[in-house]
Amino acid sequence: MTSSCTNCNAPLPEGANFCPKCGAFASAKDGAAPSRGMPKWVIGLLIAAAVLFISIPVLAVVAAILIPNFIHARAESMTSADEANLKQIAIALEQYAVDHGGSYPQNLPQLVPVYIPKLPTVPGGDSTGAYDYHHPASMAADGKYEIWDDGSMDPTTLANLPQGVGGKRCDSECKYVVYADGVGIIGVPGQR
């Protein structure tokens, strides 16, 4: 037995709560009891809205926590790569000195391709991406050479480096990462 809408007398699909023609609440004629509850599509829409209402703020909080950590991790990895490049150049300089009776090259391109296949560039550095080579050393009186980066590393990633030759920790005061002969990797503050 099919029921019809009390407003427009349109036939109602079985189990319908609303008239598809006029949209009115369907109270059944012929004594049939109307079905109870909301239509399934309304329930689905409410559940979807609740999920979005809860999940979007949660995702925003998670993103606010993770994004700065990812940015700092990237800066730390660039600093580690910078230190590895400095050590690689220093090893090539020492090999050059062994082969040339203790004398060091006048510039870094003299190391290529015999002692180092290609000169590394400063990770994330300025437009030149080149390391500065000082022979003799400018900071240590007895130092044979120094290799300086371009000062583009994030200062917060240099906190554990010694500041200068035999100095205290850099904290966030250092700008340059330097390999000094006889000392190793150090941080140097300010402008040069």
BALOBA-1460 file (C-alpha; in Angstrom, 3 decimals):
// residues 192
<rec num="1" residu="m" x="0.000" y="0.000" z="0.000"/>
<rec num="2" residu="t" x="1.544" y="3.339" z="-1.055"/>
<rec num="3" residu="s" x="1.009" y="6.451" z="0.955"/>
<rec num="4" residu="s" x="0.619" y="9.998" z="-0.318"/>
<rec num="5" residu="c" x="1.553" y="13.479" z="0.898"/>
<rec num="6" residu="t" x="-1.117" y="15.283" z="2.948"/>
<rec num="7" residu="n" x="-0.226" y="18.634" z="1.306"/>
<rec num="8" residu="c" x="-0.042" y="17.800" z="-2.394"/>
<rec num="9" residu="n" x="-1.292" y="14.198" z="-2.579"/>
<rec num="10" residu="a" x="1.904" y="13.152" z="-4.417"/>
<rec num="11" residu="p" x="2.793" y="9.482" z="-3.990"/>
<rec num="12" residu="l" x="5.555" y="8.953" z="-1.396"/>
<rec num="13" residu="p" x="8.322" y="6.429" z="-1.796"/>
<rec num="14" residu="e" x="8.222" y="3.700" z="0.797"/>
<rec num="15" residu="g" x="9.707" y="4.801" z="4.125"/>
<rec num="16" residu="a" x="10.020" y="8.484" z="3.076"/>
<rec num="17" residu="n" x="9.735" y="11.172" z="5.739"/>
<rec num="18" residu="f" x="9.604" y="14.114" z="3.333"/>
<rec num="19" residu="c" x="7.588" y="14.660" z="0.176"/>
<rec num="20" residu="p" x="9.826" y="14.698" z="-2.926"/>
<rec num="21" residu="k" x="7.470" y="17.166" z="-4.650"/>
<rec num="22" residu="c" x="6.691" y="19.821" z="-2.028"/>
<rec num="23" residu="g" x="9.288" y="18.988" z="0.646"/>
<rec num="24" residu="a" x="6.729" y="18.895" z="3.447"/>
<rec num="25" residu="f" x="6.919" y="16.419" z="6.309"/>
<rec num="26" residu="a" x="5.071" y="13.362" z="5.093"/>
<rec num="27" residu="s" x="2.383" y="12.178" z="7.380"/>
<rec num="28" residu="a" x="0.925" y="9.105" z="5.823"/>
<rec num="29" residu="k" x="-2.675" y="8.802" z="4.785"/>
<rec num="30" residu="d" x="-4.529" y="5.574" z="5.007"/>
<rec num="31" residu="g" x="-3.539" y="5.138" z="8.635"/>
<rec num="32" residu="a" x="0.044" y="4.074" z="7.910"/>
<rec num="33" residu="a" x="2.427" y="5.336" z="10.565"/>
<rec num="34" residu="p" x="5.161" y="7.659" z="9.303"/>
<rec num="35" residu="s" x="8.723" y="6.407" z="9.696"/>
<rec num="36" residu="r" x="10.726" y="7.971" z="12.491"/>
<rec num="37" residu="g" x="14.164" y="9.590" z="12.446"/>
<rec num="38" residu="m" x="16.157" y="11.650" z="10.002"/>
<rec num="39" residu="p" x="16.941" y="10.589" z="6.463"/>
<rec num="40" residu="k" x="20.247" y="8.764" z="6.080"/>
<rec num="41" residu="w" x="21.750" y="11.515" z="3.950"/>
<rec num="42" residu="v" x="21.183" y="14.066" z="6.732"/>
<rec num="43" residu="i" x="22.839" y="11.762" z="9.263"/>
<rec num="44" residu="g" x="25.779" y="11.259" z="6.900"/>
<rec num="45" residu="l" x="26.083" y="15.009" z="6.387"/>
<rec num="46" residu="l" x="26.074" y="15.638" z="10.147"/>
<rec num="47" residu="i" x="28.747" y="12.999" z="10.739"/>
<rec num="48" residu="a" x="30.933" y="14.461" z="7.971"/>
<rec num="49" residu="a" x="30.537" y="17.955" z="9.441"/>
<rec num="50" residu="a" x="31.444" y="16.698" z="12.925"/>
<rec num="51" residu="v" x="34.532" y="14.907" z="11.609"/>
<rec num="52" residu="l" x="35.667" y="18.062" z="9.808"/>
<rec num="53" residu="f" x="34.866" y="20.222" z="12.815"/>
<rec num="54" residu="i" x="37.122" y="18.053" z="15.004"/>
<rec num="55" residu="s" x="39.865" y="17.010" z="12.579"/>
<rec num="56" residu="i" x="40.739" y="20.404" z="11.052"/>
<rec num="57" residu="p" x="41.813" y="22.008" z="14.369"/>
<rec num="58" residu="v" x="43.707" y="18.850" z="15.340"/>
<rec num="59" residu="l" x="45.567" y="18.862" z="12.023"/>
<rec num="60" residu="a" x="46.322" y="22.574" z="12.434"/>
<rec num="61" residu="v" x="47.880" y="21.955" z="15.861"/>
<rec num="62" residu="v" x="49.944" y="19.032" z="14.548"/>
<rec num="63" residu="a" x="51.150" y="21.150" z="11.595"/>
<rec num="64" residu="a" x="52.043" y="24.016" z="13.945"/>
<rec num="65" residu="i" x="54.233" y="21.641" z="15.939"/>
<rec num="66" residu="l" x="55.846" y="19.734" z="13.071"/>
<rec num="67" residu="i" x="56.586" y="22.406" z="10.456"/>
<rec num="68" residu="p" x="59.107" y="24.367" z="12.589"/>
<rec num="69" residu="n" x="60.790" y="21.091" z="13.541"/>
<rec num="70" residu="f" x="61.145" y="20.107" z="9.888"/>
<rec num="71" residu="i" x="62.574" y="23.519" z="9.017"/>
<rec num="72" residu="h" x="65.127" y="23.290" z="11.843"/>
<rec num="73" residu="a" x="66.039" y="19.714" z="10.875"/>
<rec num="74" residu="r" x="66.716" y="20.905" z="7.321"/>
<rec num="75" residu="a" x="68.946" y="23.713" z="8.633"/>
<rec num="76" residu="e" x="70.858" y="21.254" z="10.816"/>
<rec num="77" residu="s" x="71.388" y="18.880" z="7.890"/>
<rec num="78" residu="m" x="72.761" y="21.755" z="5.782"/>
<rec num="79" residu="t" x="75.159" y="22.659" z="8.590"/>
<rec num="80" residu="s" x="76.308" y="19.018" z="8.815"/>
<rec num="81" residu="a" x="76.844" y="18.944" z="5.056"/>
<rec num="82" residu="d" x="78.797" y="22.212" z="5.330"/>
<rec num="83" residu="e" x="81.084" y="20.727" z="8.002"/>
<rec num="84" residu="a" x="81.605" y="17.583" z="5.895"/>
<rec num="85" residu="n" x="82.531" y="19.715" z="2.871"/>
<rec num="86" residu="l" x="85.064" y="21.670" z="4.940"/>
<rec num="87" residu="k" x="86.665" y="18.442" z="6.178"/>
<rec num="88" residu="q" x="86.757" y="17.036" z="2.629"/>
<rec num="89" residu="i" x="88.576" y="20.141" z="1.363"/>
<rec num="90" residu="a" x="90.980" y="19.995" z="4.345"/>
<rec num="91" residu="i" x="91.849" y="16.354" z="3.571"/>
<rec num="92" residu="a" x="92.523" y="17.299" z="-0.063"/>
<rec num="93" residu="l" x="94.761" y="20.187" z="1.099"/>
<rec num="94" residu="e" x="96.759" y="17.856" z="3.335"/>
<rec num="95" residu="q" x="97.178" y="15.326" z="0.496"/>
<rec num="96" residu="y" x="98.377" y="18.137" z="-1.757"/>
<rec num="97" residu="a" x="100.899" y="19.233" z="0.882"/>
<rec num="98" residu="v" x="102.233" y="15.689" z="1.256"/>
<rec num="99" residu="d" x="102.777" y="15.415" z="-2.504"/>
<rec num="100" residu="h" x="104.348" y="18.899" z="-2.787"/>
<rec num="101" residu="g" x="106.902" y="18.842" z="0.016"/>
<rec num="102" residu="g" x="104.746" y="20.528" z="2.642"/>
<rec num="103" residu="s" x="103.608" y="23.483" z="0.567"/>
<rec num="104" residu="y" x="99.914" y="24.243" z="0.168"/>
<rec num="105" residu="p" x="98.156" y="25.411" z="-2.995"/>
<rec num="106" residu="q" x="97.571" y="29.114" z="-3.611"/>
<rec num="107" residu="n" x="93.885" y="28.491" z="-4.361"/>
<rec num="108" residu="l" x="91.347" y="25.679" z="-4.077"/>
<rec num="109" residu="p" x="90.899" y="24.963" z="-7.826"/>
<rec num="110" residu="q" x="94.496" y="23.605" z="-7.820"/>
<rec num="111" residu="l" x="93.110" y="20.576" z="-5.930"/>
<rec num="112" residu="v" x="90.798" y="19.546" z="-8.796"/>
<rec num="113" residu="p" x="90.726" y="16.796" z="-10.164"/>
<rec num="114" residu="v" x="93.725" y="15.035" z="-8.584"/>
<rec num="115" residu="y" x="92.925" y="15.536" z="-4.884"/>
<rec num="116" residu="i" x="89.216" y="16.212" z="-5.040"/>
<rec num="117" residu="p" x="86.982" y="15.395" z="-8.034"/>
<rec num="118" residu="k" x="85.004" y="18.638" z="-7.783"/>
<rec num="119" residu="l" x="85.021" y="21.516" z="-5.326"/>
<rec num="120" residu="p" x="81.955" y="21.281" z="-3.096"/>
<rec num="121" residu="t" x="79.652" y="24.258" z="-2.801"/>
<rec num="122" residu="v" x="78.196" y="25.702" z="0.369"/>
<rec num="123" residu="p" x="74.807" y="24.011" z="0.921"/>
<rec num="124" residu="g" x="72.066" y="26.609" z="0.651"/>
<rec num="125" residu="g" x="74.687" y="29.315" z="0.346"/>
<rec num="126" residu="d" x="74.838" y="32.604" z="-1.510"/>
<rec num="127" residu="s" x="74.899" y="32.864" z="-5.281"/>
<rec num="128" residu="t" x="78.595" y="31.941" z="-5.554"/>
<rec num="129" residu="g" x="78.399" y="28.878" z="-3.305"/>
<rec num="130" residu="a" x="82.177" y="28.920" z="-2.985"/>
<rec num="131" residu="y" x="84.336" y="28.398" z="0.074"/>
<rec num="132" residu="d" x="87.008" y="30.984" z="0.941"/>
<rec num="133" residu="y" x="90.553" y="29.680" z="1.347"/>
<rec num="134" residu="h" x="93.092" y="31.609" z="3.436"/>
<rec num="135" residu="h" x="96.743" y="30.586" z="3.151"/>
<rec num="136" residu="p" x="98.370" y="31.361" z="5.549"/>
<rec num="137" residu="a" x="95.690" y="31.307" z="8.244"/>
<rec num="138" residu="s" x="94.311" y="34.631" z="9.399"/>
<rec num="139" residu="m" x="93.157" y="33.673" z="12.921"/>
<rec num="140" residu="a" x="95.757" y="31.288" z="14.366"/>
<rec num="141" residu="a" x="99.330" y="32.576" z="14.302"/>
<rec num="142" residu="d" x="100.787" y="29.151" z="13.563"/>
<rec num="143" residu="g" x="97.946" y="27.960" z="11.322"/>
<rec num="144" residu="k" x="98.821" y="27.010" z="7.744"/>
<rec num="145" residu="y" x="95.352" y="27.576" z="6.275"/>
<rec num="146" residu="e" x="91.680" y="28.198" z="6.937"/>
<rec num="147" residu="i" x="88.611" y="27.390" z="4.887"/>
<rec num="148" residu="w" x="85.573" y="29.623" z="5.451"/>
<rec num="149" residu="d" x="81.975" y="29.095" z="4.367"/>
<rec num="150" residu="d" x="79.887" y="32.054" z="3.192"/>
<rec num="151" residu="g" x="78.061" y="32.653" z="6.496"/>
<rec num="152" residu="s" x="74.708" y="31.426" z="5.246"/>
<rec num="153" residu="m" x="74.132" y="28.698" z="7.867"/>
<rec num="154" residu="d" x="71.364" y="29.117" z="10.448"/>
<rec num="155" residu="p" x="73.109" y="30.456" z="13.604"/>
<rec num="156" residu="t" x="70.931" y="28.284" z="15.854"/>
<rec num="157" residu="t" x="72.536" y="25.180" z="14.328"/>
<rec num="158" residu="l" x="76.064" y="26.356" z="15.231"/>
<rec num="159" residu="a" x="75.496" y="26.400" z="18.999"/>
<rec num="160" residu="n" x="77.809" y="23.478" z="19.811"/>
<rec num="161" residu="l" x="80.803" y="24.741" z="17.834"/>
<rec num="162" residu="p" x="83.653" y="26.385" z="19.742"/>
<rec num="163" residu="q" x="83.717" y="30.112" z="19.107"/>
<rec num="164" residu="g" x="87.087" y="30.845" z="17.553"/>
<rec num="165" residu="v" x="90.286" y="29.001" z="18.404"/>
<rec num="166" residu="g" x="89.858" y="27.603" z="21.934"/>
<rec num="167" residu="g" x="86.797" y="29.742" z="22.607"/>
<rec num="168" residu="k" x="83.524" y="29.152" z="24.409"/>
<rec num="169" residu="r" x="80.456" y="27.670" z="22.692"/>
<rec num="170" residu="c" x="78.926" y="29.753" z="19.915"/>
<rec num="171" residu="d" x="75.326" y="29.643" z="21.155"/>
<rec num="172" residu="s" x="73.701" y="31.836" z="18.478"/>
<rec num="173" residu="e" x="76.527" y="34.366" z="18.099"/>
<rec num="174" residu="c" x="78.454" y="32.647" z="15.292"/>
<rec num="175" residu="k" x="77.886" y="33.334" z="11.630"/>
<rec num="176" residu="y" x="80.670" y="31.440" z="9.837"/>
<rec num="177" residu="v" x="81.727" y="27.823" z="9.943"/>
<rec num="178" residu="v" x="85.505" y="27.608" z="9.517"/>
<rec num="179" residu="y" x="87.972" y="24.749" z="9.255"/>
<rec num="180" residu="a" x="91.228" y="25.941" z="10.833"/>
<rec num="181" residu="d" x="94.413" y="23.926" z="10.364"/>
<rec num="182" residu="g" x="95.422" y="22.191" z="13.565"/>
<rec num="183" residu="v" x="92.133" y="23.102" z="15.270"/>
<rec num="184" residu="g" x="89.293" y="21.659" z="13.186"/>
<rec num="185" residu="i" x="85.777" y="23.014" z="12.790"/>
<rec num="186" residu="i" x="85.072" y="26.246" z="14.664"/>
<rec num="187" residu="g" x="82.428" y="28.973" z="14.589"/>
<rec num="188" residu="v" x="83.313" y="32.604" z="13.974"/>
<rec num="189" residu="p" x="80.961" y="35.462" z="14.937"/>
<rec num="190" residu="g" x="80.104" y="38.633" z="13.081"/>
<rec num="191" residu="q" x="81.363" y="40.172" z="9.860"/>
<rec num="192" residu="r" x="84.741" y="39.561" z="8.323"/>
